[in-house]
Amino acid sequence: MQEILTAVTYLVVWLICARVIEIESGLTKLLISLGAAIGVYIVIGVKEYKDRKSKGADD
């Protein structure tokens, strides 16, 4: 699930950069969309880690 959300984030941010913000530089769109996708991946990973850690403390 984490990987699917990351891929969708990449595509959505790419389209936002291209259509809404109208960034013409491909490199800039690439860096922004990859940064957003990696950020989402990290946030989900940290959330899952905290959930596992708190579940382990409850047991």
Buried (B, 14 or more C-beta within 10 A) or exposed (E): EEEEBBEEBBEEBBEBBBEEEEBEEEEEBEEBBBEBBEEBBEEBEEEEEEEEEEEEEEE
